[in-house]
Amino acid sequence: MAASNLFSRALNTKETSETVEYGEDLKQIPDDNYTIDPALSQRITYKFDRHIIPWLFGLWLLAFIDRSNIGNARIDGLSEDLKLDGNKFNIALTVFYIPYILIDVPSNWFLKYCGAGRYLPGLLIAWGIVGMCTGFVKDYGGLLACRFFLGLCEGGLLGGMILYLSMFYRRHELLFRIGMFYCAAPLSGAFGGLLATGLAQIHHGGYNRWPWIFIVEGVITIVYGLVTIFFLPPTPSYAKFLTEDEKHAAVHRMGLDAHGASATSKVESERFSWHWVRMAILNVNTIVLSLNFFAIITPVKAQLFTVPPNMAGFFAVILCSFLSDRIKGRGPIMIGCCSIAIVGYIMLIVKTRPLVHYGG
């Protein structure tokens, strides 16, 4: 279901991001008579795939691991050590989403001014620090504080990554690339469960089992963010892995893809308009697909059982995003995925053997 909302979000983001600064080379939007050698364009796309997508894949993988590791920590003694009786654990989960939702749009505004190539890794470093600190909490209040700041740091990530990719890829290329990093979400469920199983065996320095899940995974996130900040270019014009001709062509093909949708090539020249905010909020795709989230866990053995479903989701995201860009259509793919999900829900509802429930 989340993938369906992602498809709609990619379309809306692409339509509103044409005025993002592509670089100093783009002085005006080229007319429709301007052409780019297809071989050159393909070479540029290949370089973007090789130098940008792997880093974004890692960002999204670590984001989901750090977001969901509290479930693995609960399995390994978090609730008992922090005395999370009643609804305290559920409240800790909910607190994460309050700043996560509120910061999303403001974060994207800020991203355009400071540059995504630095801003996205900066978010990664920030929530890595918060995640690491979660391993040192001693009471319920400390857990709530860490969850709040984790949501604050992660809230602008998905929208920022989609906006960032829209600076490099044309419309018919965009969704597959989003799928290439988004498939890290189901993969994180498989990888995170295995990693937590191993980290929970550590007993050292007065910290036993669950704290090491947060500490080690937080340190990994911080190191990855520090490395990434040196490799993500802010715009095509500043991509060191492109030649000068490739930079020029990369910038101008984005202008051609905009088809004159904006007369402004520099973000500083943009003017804020509530008209586009209303258009986004009241868009029927935004409203309907957002309802998916309202439609929507255990010892070591249960952690390992999460691996196969998440691996299936990993390959499904890649396949669906590839087919969607290939046929240049989103609706049929979304309907097909929703139909399969309905079958899965039916298998979960009916009273039958556990294996059928697991298959659902």
MARPAKOL-812785 format. One record per residue: x, y, z of N, C-alpha, C in turn. Coordinates in steps of 0.1 Angstrom, whole numbers, plus 2048, in hexadecimal, padded with zeros to 3 digits. Example, Ala and Ser with C-alpha at 12.3 -4.5 7.8 and 13.67 -1.06 7.14 Angstrom:
// MARPAKOL-812785
8847C784E87B7D384E8847DF84E8807EA8478897F584788180084F
***
This chain:
// MARPAKOL-812785
8087F480080080080080980D80081480C80781C81880882281B7FA8258107F282A8127E582081A7DC8138187DE80981F7D680982E7D980B8317E680C83F7EA8188457E482383D7E38308427DE82F8467D082783E7C88258407B981F84E7B88148517BF80D85E7BE8168697C381E8677CD8278717D28328757C883786B7C184186D7B783C8767AC82F8747A882987C79D82788A7A282288C7AE81F89A7B382C8A17B583689A7BA8438A17BD84A8A57B084989D7A684F8A07998498AC79383C8AD7948358B978E8398C679583C8C57A283E8D27A984D8D57AB8568CC7A68648CE7A886B8D379C8648D779286B8DB7868738E878886F8F07928768FD7948828FB79D8858EF7A18918ED7AA89D8F17A28A78F67A88B38FA7A18BB8EE79B8BD8EE78E8C58E37888D48E77878D78F37898E58F87888E69047808F290A7818F591777A8F491676B8F690A7668F69087578E890B7518DE9097598D090A7538CB9197558CD92174A8C992F74B8BB9307478B592773F8A792873B8A391A73789691873889190B73489290A7248988FF71F89A8FE71188D8FB70A88C8FF6FD8808FD6F687F8EE6F18748EB6EB8728DD6E787A8D96DC8818E26D58898DF6C98978DA6CE89A8DC6DA8A78D86E08A78C96E18B18C26DC8B28B36DD8BF8AF6E38BF8A36EA8CA89E6F08CD8906EA8D988D6E78DC8806E28D88756EB8CF86B6E78CA8616EF8D58596F68E08566EF8EB84F6F58F28577018F38646FF8F886C70A8EE86C7168E286E7138D886E71E8D88607258D985571E8D98487258E684772D8F184D7298FD84C7308FC85473D8F686073C8F38687488EB8617528E085B74D8D78537578DE84875D8E78417568EE83675C8F883B7678FE84676490784C76F8FF85077B8F48567798EB8597858E784D78D8E48427858E083678C8EB8307948F783278F90382C7959088347A19078417A090D84A7AA9038507B48F684F7B28EC8557BB8E384A7C28DD8427BA8D38387BF8D982F7CA8E582A7C98EA8227D48EB8297E28EF8367E18EF83E7EE8E18407F38D88437EB8CA8457F08C48387F58C882D7EF8C38207F48C881E8028D58218048DA81F8128D382881C8D08358188C983E8208BB8398258B483481B8A682F81E8A78228268B181A8238B280D82B8B581083A8BE81983C8C181C84A8B68248518AE82C8498A383384F89982985489681F84D88B81585189180C85C89D80985C8A38018678A28098748A78158738A781D88089982188488F82187B88182487F87A81888587D80D88087680188587E7F888F88A7FC8928917F389B88C7F38AA8837FC8AD87D7FC8BA8747F08BC86F7EA8B18677DE8B28707D28B587C7D28AF8867C78B288B7C98C188D7D58C58917D88D38877D38DD87A7D58D98707D18E38707C28E58737BA8DA8757AC8DB8807A88E588A7B08E58967AD8ED8977B48FA88C7B890088C7BD90E8897CC9108877D39058847E29078797E591086D7DE90E8627E19168647DE92586B7D392786D7CF9358777D993C8817DC93688B7E593C8867F393E87E7F893587980693786B80693D8667FA9408587F994784E80093E84D7FB9318438009288367F992982F7FB9348227F49368177FC92F80B7F592E8007FC9288028009197FF80C91680081190880D81990681681890F82282090E82A81D90282B8118FE83380D8F282C8138E681F8128E58188178D98198268D981982D8E481A83B8E482883F8DF8338378E384083A8DE8418398CF83982F8C983982E8BB83283A8B482783E8BA81F8498B58268568B582E8598BF8358658C183F8688B584485D8AF84D85E8A484686689883986389683386788A82E87688B82D87B89782888989883289389183F89389584889C88E84B89788084A88A87D84D88487084388A86683688C86A82C89186082E8A085F8308A786A8308B686A83C8BC8638478B58638548BA85E8558B884F84D8AF8498508AA83B8508B68318458BE8308458C882784F8D482A8508D983685A8E38398688DE83686B8D18388788CC83587B8CD8278718CA81E8748CB8108768D980B8708E38118728F180E8818F48128858F081D8938F382289D8EC81989A8E08148A38D880C8A78E080089E8E77FA8A08EE7ED8AA8F97EF8AC8FE7FB8B59097FD8C39058028C38FA8098D18F680E8D78EB8058CF8E57FC8D58DA7F38D38CC7F88CD8C47F08C98B67F58D68AE7F78E08B17F08ED8A97F18F38AA7FE8F08B48068F58B58138EA8B381E8DE8B781A8D38B78248CF8A98278CE8A081D8C98928208D488A8288E188B8258EA88482E8EA88B83C8E789883D8E689E84A8DB8998528D089684C8C58908538C98828588D087B8508D486D8538DD86E8608E78778608F087886C8E887C8788DE8858778D68898828CE87E8888C78768808BF86B8868C886088A8D485E8858DD8548898E18578988E486489A8E78688A88DC8658B28D08698AD8C48678B68C28588B88C38508AD8C28418AF8CC83B8B88D88408B78E383B8C08DF83E8CF8DB84A8D18D784F8DF8CC8478E48C38418DC8B88398E18BD82D8E98C98288E58CE81D8EC8D28208FA8D382D8FE8D883190B8CC8369148C083590F8B583A9178B28319238AE83792E8AC82F93A89D82F93F89583893888783893D87E83B93187183B93486683D92986784B92386A85592B86B86392687686591C88285E91F88D85F91688A85890988284D90987E8468FD87584F8F486B8568FB86285F8F486A86A8ED8748708F487C87B8EE8848768E288A86A8E38918658D88888628CC87D85C8CE8748598C386F8668BC86C8718C486887D8BF8738838B587F8848BA88A88A8B288D8818A688B8748A888E86B89C88486E89187787089486D87488B87088188487588B88D87889888888389787D88D88F87F89888D87689588686988C87C86B88987385F87D87985787588285C86988785586B88C84787689384587889983887F89082E88288483188B87B82988487781C87987181D87386B81186F87680686988080B86688B8018728917FC87C8938048898998008908907F68908837F789687A7EE88F87A7E188287A7E187A87B7D487D8887CD87D8937D58808A07CF88E8A07C989789A7D08A589A7CC8A68927BF8A08877BE8A187F7B189A8867A589088E7A888989679E8928A079889D8A379E8A78AD7988B08A678E8B089878E8BA8917858B388877B8A688477D8A087A77489388176F89087D76288488175C87887976186C87E75D86087876385F86976186286575486085775186C84E75687685475C88184D76288084D77287785577787885878587384D78E86884778B86183E79486A83179687082C78C87982078D88482379788A83079689583379F8908357AD88483A7AF87E83A7BC87C82C7C28778237B98768167BD88380F7C188E8137BA89B80D7BD89F8107CB89C81C7D08A081F7DE89581B7E888881C7E487D8187ED87D80A7F08828017E78827F37EA88B7F07F78927F97FB89A7F78088917F68148847FB81387B7FB81E8787EC8228737E48188707D681C87D7CF81F8887D28188957CB81B8997CE8298967DA82E89A7DE83C8937D58468877D08438807C784C8877BA84D88C7B58428947A98428A27AA8488A97B48448B67B78498B67BB8578AD7C485B8AC7C98688AA7BE8738A17B586F89E7AA8788AA7A187B8B279E8708BE7968718C879D87A8CA7AA8778D47B287E8D07B388D8C47B58908BF7B689E8C17A98A58BF79E89E8C17918A58D07908AA8D97948A28E77938A58EB79D8B08E77AA8AF8EA7B48B88E57B28C68D97AB8C68D37A98D38DA79E8DC8E47988D68EC78F8DE8F87958E58F97A38E39057AA8EA9017AD8F890A7AA9019097AE90F9167B49139177C29149237C99179217D691D92A7DA9279297E792D91D7EA9349167E19399097E39408FD7E59378FF7E492A8F47E59208F27D791A8E77D291C8E47C49178D97C390D8DB7BD9028D27B98F88CD7C68F08C17CB8F38BA7D58EB8C27E28E98C97E78F38D07F48F08DA7F38E58E07E88E38EA7E78D88E47E78CA8D77E48C98D07E58BC8D07F48B88CD7FD8C18CD80B8BE8DB8118BD8E480D8C68F18138C68F980F8B98F98038B59017FE8AA8FB80489D8ED80289B8E780788F8E881688E8E881D8998E982C8998F783089490182989990F82C89591182988690B81E88190C81B87390582686A8FA82B86F8F38368688FB84386890184687390A85387391585286A91C84686A92884586192384585291883F84F91383F84191084D83D90A85584690686384291386B84091D86984892987184693086E83992F86283593585E82892D86381C92086281D91786681291787480F91A87D81991A88B81792588F80D92F88780A93988B8019368857F392B87E7F19298777E491C87C7DD9138817E49068857DD9078937D89068957CA9078A37C58FA8AA7C78FB8B77CA8EE8BF7CC8E58C07C08EB8C17B48E48C27A78EC8BB79C8E78B97918EF8B37868FB8BC7828FA8C97839058D177F9118D078890F8CA79491A8C879D91E8BA79F91A8B179691D8A379692B8A179193589E79A94389C79694589078C93C88778C93D87B78493987D77693388977292F88D76593A89575E93B89475194389D74A93C8AA7489428B474393C8C17409308C07379328B872C9288B672291C8AF72891F8A573191489E73790D8A67419148AF74890D8B87529038C174A9088C773F9008D07378F38C87328F58BC72D8EA8B57278E08B07338E68AD73E8DD8A87498D48B474E8DA8C074E8D28CB7538C78CE7488CA8CE73C8C18D27318B68C872F8B98BB7318AF8B172F8A48B273A8A88B774689E8BA7508958C574C89B8D07468938DB7418898D673688E8CE72D8858C872387A8C072987D8B97338728B07398688B974086C8C57448628CE74B8588D474185C8D47348538D972984F8E872C8588F07328548FE73484B8FF74084A8F57498418F675484590275E85190675D85691176685F91A75E85E92776086793075A87393476287492D76E87E93077788792477889492677889E91B7798A591B7868A492678E8AB92779B8A19287A68A39207B089A91F7BB89892C7C28A29357C28A19417C989694A7C38939487B68899507AF87B94B7B18799407B886C93B7BA8649437C48579447C384F94A7CD8459407D28439407DF83A9377E682C93A7E28249307DF8169327DC80E9277E380492C7EB7FB9227F27F291B7E87F19207DB7EA9197D17EF90A7CF7FC9097CF8028FB7CC8018F37D98018F97E57FF8F17F17F18EB7F17E78F47ED7D98EF7ED7D78E47E27DE8E67D77DD8DC7CC7E28CE7D17ED8CE7D97F38C27DE7EA8BB7E87E58C37F27DD8BE7FD7D08B87F87C98C07EE7BC8BC7EA7BC8B27DE7C88AF7D97C98A57CE7C38987D27BA8937C97B38877CC7BC87B7CE7C887B7C67D18707C87D78707D67DA87C7DB7E087D7E87D68787F37CA87C7F27C08797FC7BD86A7FC7BA8647F07B68567EF7C184D7F47CD8507EF7D98477F27DD8488007DB8548067DF8558147D684D81D7CA8498197C18418207C78328227D082F8197D68218197DD81F8277E282982D7EA8288397E08258457D38288447CA82484E7C581684D7C880F8427C48028407CF7F88457D87FF8477E27F584B7DF7F085983C7AD8B08347A98A583C7A08A384F7968C884F78A8C185E7868C28627798C686F7748C88777738BB88376D8BC88D76D8B18877668A587F75B8A887975489C87075D89586876589C85F76E89586777988D87277D89287A78788A87F78187D88377487D88776E87187C76B86787076A86D86476786486177485C86678086086378C85986B78D84C87678584B87F78684087878383287277783086C77482386277E81E85878382684F78D82185579A81D85F79E8248667AA82186E7A981487479D81287B79B80687279B7FA8667957FC85C7967F18587A47EE8577AC7F88547BB7F685F7C27EF86B7BE7F28777C47EC8767C27DD8747B67D88747B47CA8677B97C385C7BA7CB8507BF7C58517CE7C28587D57CB8597E47C98627E67BC86C7DF7BB8757E17AF86D7DD7A28667D27A285E7CE7968537D879384C7DC79D8407E679A8457F37958507F879B85580579785B8057898617FA7868677F877885B7F776E8517EF7718467EE76783E7FB76683D80277183680F77083D81976784A81A76885182375F85181E75185281174F85280B74284580E73A83A80C74182D80E73A82881D73B83082574382D83374681E83474B81B82B75480E82C75B80F82776980782D77280882A7807FB8227847F082677F7E38207837E28117827E580B7777E47FC7767ED7F57807F97FA7828027F478C7FC7F479A7F780079D7F18027AB7E57F97AD7DC7F87A37D17EF7A47D57E17A67DF7DC79E7E47CF79F7E97CC7AD7F17D57B37F77D37C07EC7D37CB7E27DC7C97D77DC7D37CF7CF7D37CD7CA7C77C67BD7C57CD7B27CC7DA7B17CB7E27A77D27E17A97E17E27B67E57E17B87F47D37B47F97C87B67F27BB7B17F67BB7A27F87C179B7EF7C278C7F07CA7897FD7D47908007DC78E80C7D47908197CC79B8197C479E8247B97938267B478E81C7AA78381D7B07778237BC77481F7C37688247C676A8337C87768387CB7798467BE77884E7B277C8487A677C84F7A076E8517A176684779A7598487A175085279974885979F73F8637A473285D7B073185C7B67258557C472385B7CC71B8547D97188597E372385B7EC7238647F672E8667FE73185980172785180972984580173283B7F473083B7EC7398327EC7478377EC7498447ED75684A7FA75C84680575584781275A84481375D83680D75582D80D75881F80676581C7FB7688237F37748227FC780825
***
